[in-house]
Amino acid sequence: MSADPTYDIHRSYDENYLEGPFLKESPPKRNITPQKSFLGFQVNSLLGVPAGPLLNANWIKAYAELGFDLLVYKTVRSQERACHPNPNCMYLNQKRQLREIDFERQLFASMDPPEDLSKISITNSFGMPSRAPEVWQEDIQKAKSGIGEGQLLIVSVVGTPGESDLKADYVKAAAIAVEAGAPVIEINLSCPNVVSGEGSIFTDPELSSQISKAVKDEIASVPLIIKMGYIADPFKLSKVIHANAPHVDAISSINTLSFEVINEEGEQALPGAGRLRSGVCGSAIRSCGLAQAKQIAELKAQMKYDFAIVGVGGIMTTEHILEYFQVGVDAVMSATGAMWDPFLAYKYWEETTSSLSR
């Protein structure tokens, strides 16, 4: 099976949007019927792809055929926004798990892939680009109609500061997505690759809960997920969870980690203003992702919250998927792993079903 990534980091974002995903082999077929439940929907499995790799309906359909059953449409806005300059992704020379003690150091990036793709880590910086609403609304309808039985489309939205109140724009973006037929809404509160403030909302209990409440009031019975980043302080994490718990149906954690990234010459790796610091994802963030997933699960049990937990971060193999389920999450999503191993979902299905039949 192909180990080539579905997203070509040597091409621009627009080229990947128009021509991708780049799959060299046809996906294997699973013999499966919907037997799981997620947010009230019957699904084939509790494995999916978070906001990021699934750029449009073509990507959604491809990953549905690959066996990923929870499919998050890449974050969209109420207004058009261009992508950051290319390159948007680079490989990291990072062989071990990142810890909190590493957060202030710089990481080194290049365009050369590592030998062991199961341990791949990357930095990425797109800036949450978005087509105009009329474009992505039509495309969401295509994506929804293009997936199969037991598969769920989730649409990720974000507010844009500037033209209106940020909270109001989150509500507007969510309403537009629901109008397009989105079965589930995710509000992205945690992108590290924007400089206008919407990427750090997850650290603010008051503002994040105001936004989640306003969006939930608008979309009513449509399930709401919030996407949050890593919070090192357990007390601060508990405050954010407590503030948002009454308004959300699920919490997705974590997003990428924010690091300063330089190239082999010691210069800023990704070109452009404000891009010395960029998102880090892949294998190296798994320890942080697992630790926060476990903390949220413990808070949920202690406080008797009723939201679902989606574990994200550093998931590259079936073993990693199972590790997340073991700490108490309800669903698992893989971004970098799914990009560099598009047959991950099939391997997970094959390995887990074969072990059950023994």
LINHUJO-V96342 format. One record per residue. N is the residue number from 0. RES is the residue in one small letter. SS is DSSP state (H for helix, E for strand, C for the rest). PHI is phi in degrees with one decimal (* if undefined). D_CENTER is the distance of its C-alpha to the mean C-alpha in whole Angstrom. Layout:
# LINHUJO-V96342
<<N | RES | SS | PHI | D_CENTER> <N | RES | SS | PHI | D_CENTER>>
This chain:
# LINHUJO-V96342
<<0 | m | C | * | 24> <1 | s | C | -64.0 | 23> <2 | a | C | -107.5 | 21> <3 | d | C | -74.2 | 20> <4 | p | C | -68.7 | 17> <5 | t | C | -75.6 | 16> <6 | y | C | -103.6 | 15> <7 | d | C | -88.6 | 18> <8 | i | C | -69.3 | 18> <9 | h | C | -86.5 | 21> <10 | r | C | -103.0 | 21> <11 | s | C | -71.4 | 20> <12 | y | H | -58.2 | 17> <13 | d | H | -63.2 | 19> <14 | e | H | -65.8 | 21> <15 | n | H | -65.5 | 18> <16 | y | H | -61.9 | 17> <17 | l | H | -83.6 | 21> <18 | e | H | -112.5 | 21> <19 | g | C | -85.3 | 18> <20 | p | C | -78.5 | 17> <21 | f | C | -100.1 | 20> <22 | l | C | -112.1 | 20> <23 | k | C | -90.6 | 24> <24 | e | C | -127.7 | 24> <25 | s | C | -72.7 | 24> <26 | p | C | -70.1 | 22> <27 | p | C | -66.0 | 24> <28 | k | C | -99.7 | 25> <29 | r | C | -99.4 | 24> <30 | n | C | -101.7 | 27> <31 | i | C | -150.1 | 25> <32 | t | C | -126.5 | 25> <33 | p | C | -61.6 | 23> <34 | q | C | -132.4 | 24> <35 | k | E | -111.4 | 21> <36 | s | E | -127.0 | 20> <37 | f | E | -140.7 | 17> <38 | l | C | 55.2 | 17> <39 | g | C | 88.1 | 21> <40 | f | E | -105.2 | 20> <41 | q | E | -81.8 | 21> <42 | v | E | -130.2 | 19> <43 | n | C | -69.9 | 20> <44 | s | C | -151.4 | 17> <45 | l | C | -106.3 | 15> <46 | l | E | -118.0 | 12> <47 | g | E | -152.8 | 9> <48 | v | E | -124.3 | 7> <49 | p | C | -78.3 | 3> <50 | a | C | -57.3 | 4> <51 | g | C | 145.1 | 5> <52 | p | C | -74.4 | 8> <53 | l | C | -93.9 | 9> <54 | l | C | -73.0 | 12> <55 | n | C | -166.7 | 14> <56 | a | H | -60.6 | 16> <57 | n | H | -62.2 | 17> <58 | w | H | -70.1 | 14> <59 | i | H | -58.9 | 13> <60 | k | H | -62.9 | 17> <61 | a | H | -63.0 | 17> <62 | y | H | -74.6 | 14> <63 | a | H | -64.5 | 16> <64 | e | H | -66.2 | 19> <65 | l | C | -77.6 | 17> <66 | g | C | 100.2 | 17> <67 | f | C | -86.7 | 13> <68 | d | C | -101.4 | 14> <69 | l | E | -112.3 | 11> <70 | l | E | -118.8 | 10> <71 | v | E | -100.2 | 7> <72 | y | E | -64.7 | 9> <73 | k | E | -52.3 | 8> <74 | t | E | -47.8 | 9> <75 | v | E | -119.8 | 13> <76 | r | C | -124.3 | 16> <77 | s | C | -79.6 | 19> <78 | q | C | -146.4 | 21> <79 | e | C | -71.0 | 20> <80 | r | E | -145.8 | 19> <81 | a | C | -76.8 | 19> <82 | c | C | -79.4 | 17> <83 | h | C | -59.3 | 18> <84 | p | C | -62.1 | 21> <85 | n | C | -77.2 | 20> <86 | p | C | -77.7 | 20> <87 | n | C | -108.5 | 16> <88 | c | E | -134.4 | 15> <89 | m | E | -142.1 | 18> <90 | y | E | -77.5 | 18> <91 | l | E | -108.4 | 19> <92 | n | C | -86.3 | 22> <93 | q | C | -136.6 | 21> <94 | k | C | -94.9 | 22> <95 | r | C | -120.4 | 22> <96 | q | C | -67.3 | 19> <97 | l | C | -81.2 | 19> <98 | r | C | -122.0 | 20> <99 | e | H | -61.0 | 21> <100 | i | H | -66.8 | 24> <101 | d | H | -89.1 | 23> <102 | f | C | -61.5 | 21> <103 | e | C | -95.9 | 24> <104 | r | C | -94.3 | 24> <105 | q | C | -90.8 | 23> <106 | l | E | -109.5 | 22> <107 | f | E | -108.4 | 23> <108 | a | E | -123.8 | 21> <109 | s | E | -152.0 | 23> <110 | m | C | -97.3 | 23> <111 | d | C | -96.2 | 24> <112 | p | C | -72.3 | 22> <113 | p | C | -73.7 | 23> <114 | e | C | -71.7 | 25> <115 | d | C | -97.9 | 23> <116 | l | H | -72.7 | 19> <117 | s | H | -72.7 | 18> <118 | k | H | -112.7 | 18> <119 | i | C | -69.4 | 17> <120 | s | E | -131.2 | 15> <121 | i | E | -135.4 | 14> <122 | t | E | -111.8 | 14> <123 | n | E | -141.3 | 13> <124 | s | C | -153.3 | 14> <125 | f | C | -108.7 | 13> <126 | g | C | 82.6 | 14> <127 | m | C | 49.1 | 12> <128 | p | C | -68.7 | 15> <129 | s | E | -153.0 | 16> <130 | r | C | -69.8 | 18> <131 | a | C | -63.7 | 21> <132 | p | H | -52.5 | 20> <133 | e | H | -64.4 | 23> <134 | v | H | -75.7 | 21> <135 | w | H | -74.1 | 18> <136 | q | H | -62.3 | 20> <137 | e | H | -63.0 | 22> <138 | d | H | -69.2 | 19> <139 | i | H | -61.7 | 17> <140 | q | H | -63.0 | 20> <141 | k | H | -65.6 | 21> <142 | a | H | -63.3 | 17> <143 | k | H | -63.9 | 18> <144 | s | H | -77.9 | 22> <145 | g | H | -93.3 | 20> <146 | i | C | -96.3 | 19> <147 | g | C | -98.2 | 21> <148 | e | C | -61.8 | 22> <149 | g | C | 76.7 | 20> <150 | q | C | -123.4 | 17> <151 | l | E | -125.1 | 15> <152 | l | E | -92.2 | 13> <153 | i | E | -120.6 | 11> <154 | v | E | -109.1 | 11> <155 | s | E | -92.7 | 9> <156 | v | E | -129.1 | 12> <157 | v | C | -144.2 | 13> <158 | g | C | -84.6 | 17> <159 | t | C | -120.2 | 19> <160 | p | C | -66.8 | 21> <161 | g | C | 124.2 | 25> <162 | e | C | -80.4 | 26> <163 | s | C | -153.5 | 26> <164 | d | C | -57.5 | 25> <165 | l | H | -60.6 | 21> <166 | k | H | -60.0 | 21> <167 | a | H | -62.8 | 23> <168 | d | H | -76.2 | 21> <169 | y | H | -58.8 | 18> <170 | v | H | -60.9 | 20> <171 | k | H | -61.8 | 21> <172 | a | H | -62.3 | 18> <173 | a | H | -64.4 | 17> <174 | a | H | -63.3 | 21> <175 | i | H | -63.6 | 20> <176 | a | H | -67.0 | 17> <177 | v | H | -63.9 | 19> <178 | e | H | -59.2 | 22> <179 | a | C | -78.3 | 21> <180 | g | C | 105.9 | 20> <181 | a | C | -62.0 | 17> <182 | p | C | -72.9 | 17> <183 | v | E | -140.9 | 14> <184 | i | E | -112.1 | 13> <185 | e | E | -114.7 | 10> <186 | i | E | -101.9 | 11> <187 | n | E | -87.7 | 9> <188 | l | C | -108.0 | 11> <189 | s | C | -146.8 | 10> <190 | c | C | -83.3 | 10> <191 | p | C | -82.2 | 12> <192 | n | C | -104.1 | 13> <193 | v | C | -124.1 | 16> <194 | v | C | -113.5 | 19> <195 | s | C | -106.4 | 20> <196 | g | C | 104.7 | 19> <197 | e | C | -74.0 | 16> <198 | g | C | -89.5 | 13> <199 | s | C | -117.1 | 15> <200 | i | H | -62.0 | 16> <201 | f | H | -61.1 | 14> <202 | t | H | -84.7 | 17> <203 | d | C | -109.9 | 20> <204 | p | H | -56.8 | 21> <205 | e | H | -69.4 | 23> <206 | l | H | -66.3 | 21> <207 | s | H | -62.1 | 18> <208 | s | H | -72.0 | 20> <209 | q | H | -61.2 | 22> <210 | i | H | -69.6 | 19> <211 | s | H | -63.0 | 18> <212 | k | H | -65.5 | 21> <213 | a | H | -62.8 | 22> <214 | v | H | -66.2 | 19> <215 | k | H | -63.2 | 20> <216 | d | H | -60.3 | 24> <217 | e | H | -74.5 | 23> <218 | i | H | -91.5 | 21> <219 | a | C | 57.0 | 23> <220 | s | C | -78.4 | 23> <221 | v | C | -70.5 | 19> <222 | p | E | -60.3 | 17> <223 | l | E | -120.5 | 15> <224 | i | E | -112.6 | 11> <225 | i | E | -109.0 | 11> <226 | k | E | -101.8 | 8> <227 | m | E | -123.5 | 10> <228 | g | C | -94.5 | 10> <229 | y | C | -83.6 | 13> <230 | i | C | -120.0 | 16> <231 | a | C | -70.0 | 19> <232 | d | C | -83.5 | 22> <233 | p | H | -58.7 | 22> <234 | f | H | -66.5 | 24> <235 | k | H | -65.5 | 22> <236 | l | H | -60.4 | 19> <237 | s | H | -64.0 | 21> <238 | k | H | -66.2 | 23> <239 | v | H | -65.1 | 19> <240 | i | H | -62.6 | 18> <241 | h | H | -61.8 | 22> <242 | a | H | -67.9 | 22> <243 | n | H | -94.5 | 19> <244 | a | H | -52.2 | 20> <245 | p | C | -67.4 | 22> <246 | h | C | -110.6 | 20> <247 | v | C | -118.4 | 17> <248 | d | C | -97.9 | 17> <249 | a | E | -158.8 | 14> <250 | i | E | -122.8 | 12> <251 | s | E | -105.5 | 8> <252 | s | E | -150.5 | 9> <253 | i | C | -118.1 | 8> <254 | n | C | -88.7 | 6> <255 | t | C | -65.7 | 8> <256 | l | E | -92.4 | 12> <257 | s | E | -94.9 | 15> <258 | f | E | -138.9 | 18> <259 | e | E | -77.3 | 21> <260 | v | E | -126.9 | 21> <261 | i | E | -122.1 | 24> <262 | n | C | -93.2 | 25> <263 | e | C | -67.9 | 28> <264 | e | C | -89.1 | 31> <265 | g | C | 82.5 | 29> <266 | e | C | -101.5 | 28> <267 | q | E | -52.1 | 25> <268 | a | C | -72.4 | 23> <269 | l | C | -103.3 | 21> <270 | p | C | -72.9 | 23> <271 | g | C | 112.4 | 24> <272 | a | C | -64.2 | 24> <273 | g | C | 76.4 | 22> <274 | r | C | -112.7 | 20> <275 | l | C | -60.8 | 22> <276 | r | E | -97.0 | 19> <277 | s | E | -143.5 | 15> <278 | g | E | -78.4 | 12> <279 | v | E | -118.1 | 12> <280 | c | E | -144.2 | 10> <281 | g | E | 98.8 | 11> <282 | s | H | -51.3 | 14> <283 | a | H | -67.7 | 16> <284 | i | H | -99.6 | 13> <285 | r | H | -62.1 | 14> <286 | s | H | -60.7 | 17> <287 | c | H | -66.3 | 15> <288 | g | H | -62.5 | 12> <289 | l | H | -64.6 | 15> <290 | a | H | -61.8 | 17> <291 | q | H | -72.2 | 15> <292 | a | H | -59.3 | 14> <293 | k | H | -64.0 | 18> <294 | q | H | -62.4 | 19> <295 | i | H | -65.0 | 17> <296 | a | H | -62.6 | 19> <297 | e | H | -67.7 | 22> <298 | l | H | -63.0 | 22> <299 | k | H | -60.5 | 21> <300 | a | H | -67.6 | 24> <301 | q | H | -64.9 | 26> <302 | m | H | -96.7 | 26> <303 | k | C | 59.4 | 26> <304 | y | C | -69.7 | 23> <305 | d | C | -115.3 | 22> <306 | f | C | -82.3 | 18> <307 | a | E | -84.9 | 16> <308 | i | E | -118.0 | 13> <309 | v | E | -108.6 | 10> <310 | g | E | -88.5 | 10> <311 | v | E | -139.2 | 7> <312 | g | C | 130.8 | 9> <313 | g | C | 74.7 | 11> <314 | i | C | -90.5 | 12> <315 | m | C | -118.7 | 14> <316 | t | C | -139.5 | 17> <317 | t | H | -57.6 | 18> <318 | e | H | -58.3 | 19> <319 | h | H | -66.0 | 16> <320 | i | H | -58.5 | 15> <321 | l | H | -65.9 | 18> <322 | e | H | -59.3 | 18> <323 | y | H | -65.7 | 15> <324 | f | H | -61.3 | 17> <325 | q | H | -67.9 | 20> <326 | v | C | -89.9 | 19> <327 | g | C | 108.1 | 19> <328 | v | C | -79.2 | 15> <329 | d | C | -95.8 | 15> <330 | a | E | -151.2 | 12> <331 | v | E | -131.6 | 10> <332 | m | E | -131.9 | 7> <333 | s | C | -123.7 | 7> <334 | a | C | -104.1 | 6> <335 | t | H | -59.6 | 9> <336 | g | H | -58.5 | 12> <337 | a | H | -70.6 | 11> <338 | m | H | -73.5 | 12> <339 | w | H | -91.5 | 15> <340 | d | C | -133.3 | 16> <341 | p | C | -62.7 | 15> <342 | f | C | -95.5 | 18> <343 | l | H | -59.2 | 16> <344 | a | H | -63.8 | 16> <345 | y | H | -64.0 | 19> <346 | k | H | -62.0 | 20> <347 | y | H | -61.9 | 19> <348 | w | H | -61.3 | 21> <349 | e | H | -65.1 | 24> <350 | e | H | -70.9 | 24> <351 | t | H | -76.4 | 23> <352 | t | H | -71.3 | 26> <353 | s | H | -69.4 | 28> <354 | s | H | -71.0 | 28> <355 | l | H | -71.7 | 29> <356 | s | C | -85.1 | 32> <357 | r | C | -75.4 | 34>>
